[in-house]
């Protein structure tokens, strides 16, 4: 079992920055891969970025060059630094985790709202 708790969402003006955090507790095996999805009402969740325990990263095209995913394995915490935010980034951001052998997210956080005003 894994518990994931996000923090750091909020309201920011276009062009601003936010840093999301996701604190994990529980199985180390099931947090080998962690990442972020986001969801706008009426749409499916879409992958933003993910990172392996070893530091390998993967980004959606919309996140490349603006967002940076990182993790501190000693603190069991993952981060998403979001710069140059746009109104279209407005969404609920969800942290997830899975083992290296799972294809899809297994554990989810409760979500944190990010709102970017124009």
C-alpha positions as CSV (number, residue, x, y, z in Angstrom):
1,X,0.0,0.0,0.0
2,X,1.1,3.5,-0.8
3,X,-0.3,6.8,0.5
4,X,0.4,9.9,-1.6
5,X,-0.3,13.5,-0.4
6,X,0.1,16.4,-2.8
7,X,0.6,20.0,-1.9
8,X,1.6,23.3,-3.5
9,X,-1.3,24.0,-5.8
10,X,-3.0,27.4,-5.9
11,X,-3.8,30.5,-8.0
12,X,-1.1,32.1,-10.0
13,X,-1.0,34.7,-12.8
14,X,0.0,33.7,-16.3
15,X,3.8,33.6,-16.6
16,X,4.2,32.7,-12.9
17,X,5.5,29.6,-11.2
18,X,4.3,27.0,-8.8
19,X,6.0,24.0,-7.2
20,X,4.0,20.9,-6.5
21,X,5.1,18.3,-4.0
22,X,4.0,14.7,-3.5
23,X,4.9,12.9,-0.3
24,X,4.8,9.2,-0.4
25,X,4.6,6.6,2.4
26,X,4.3,2.9,2.3
27,X,5.8,0.4,-0.2
28,X,9.1,1.4,-1.7
29,X,8.6,-1.1,-4.5
30,X,5.4,0.6,-5.5
31,X,7.0,4.0,-5.8
32,X,9.8,3.1,-8.2
33,X,8.0,5.2,-10.7
34,X,6.2,8.4,-9.7
35,X,4.6,11.1,-11.8
36,X,1.9,13.7,-12.4
37,X,-1.3,13.6,-14.3
38,X,-3.7,16.5,-14.8
39,X,-7.3,16.7,-15.5
40,X,-9.7,19.3,-16.7
41,X,-13.4,18.7,-16.0
42,X,-15.0,16.8,-18.8
43,X,-11.6,15.5,-20.0
44,X,-9.6,12.4,-19.3
45,X,-6.5,12.6,-17.1
46,X,-3.4,13.3,-19.1
47,X,0.2,12.5,-18.2
48,X,2.3,15.5,-17.5
49,X,5.6,13.9,-16.5
50,X,7.1,10.9,-14.6
51,X,10.3,10.0,-13.1
52,X,12.0,6.7,-12.1
53,X,13.8,6.1,-8.8
54,X,17.0,6.3,-10.7
55,X,16.1,9.7,-12.1
56,X,15.0,8.9,-15.7
57,X,12.3,11.4,-16.7
58,X,9.5,11.6,-19.3
59,X,7.5,14.7,-20.2
60,X,4.4,15.4,-22.2
61,X,5.1,17.8,-25.1
62,X,3.1,20.5,-23.3
63,X,5.4,20.3,-20.3
64,X,8.8,20.2,-22.1
65,X,10.9,23.3,-21.4
66,X,8.5,24.7,-18.8
67,X,8.1,21.9,-16.2
68,X,10.8,20.0,-14.3
69,X,10.1,16.8,-12.4
70,X,12.4,15.7,-9.6
71,X,12.4,13.4,-6.6
72,X,14.2,13.1,-3.3
73,X,14.3,9.4,-2.6
74,X,15.6,10.0,1.0
75,X,12.5,12.0,1.7
76,X,10.2,9.9,-0.4
77,X,9.0,13.1,-2.0
78,X,8.5,14.1,-5.7
79,X,8.3,17.6,-7.0
80,X,7.0,19.3,-10.1
81,X,8.4,22.8,-10.7
82,X,6.2,24.6,-13.2
83,X,7.4,27.8,-14.8
84,X,5.9,30.1,-17.5
85,X,2.4,28.9,-16.5
86,X,-0.4,29.4,-19.0
87,X,-4.2,29.6,-18.5
88,X,-4.5,26.3,-20.3
89,X,-2.4,24.7,-17.5
90,X,-5.4,25.2,-15.2
91,X,-6.4,21.7,-14.0
92,X,-6.4,19.4,-11.0
93,X,-2.9,17.8,-10.7
94,X,-2.7,14.2,-9.4
95,X,0.4,12.5,-8.2
96,X,0.7,8.8,-8.9
97,X,3.0,5.9,-8.3
98,X,3.6,2.4,-9.6
99,X,6.2,-0.3,-9.6
100,X,8.7,-0.6,-12.5
101,X,6.6,-3.6,-13.7
102,X,3.2,-1.9,-13.8
103,X,2.2,-0.2,-17.0
104,X,-0.4,2.1,-15.6
105,X,-0.6,4.1,-12.4
106,X,-1.6,2.1,-9.3
107,X,-1.8,4.6,-6.5
108,X,-3.1,8.1,-6.7
109,X,-3.1,11.2,-4.5
110,X,-6.1,13.2,-3.8
111,X,-5.3,16.0,-6.3
112,X,-4.4,19.6,-6.0
113,X,-5.9,22.4,-7.9
114,X,-3.8,24.7,-10.1
115,X,-5.4,27.8,-11.5
116,X,-3.6,30.1,-13.9
117,X,-5.3,33.5,-14.5
118,X,-4.8,35.5,-17.6
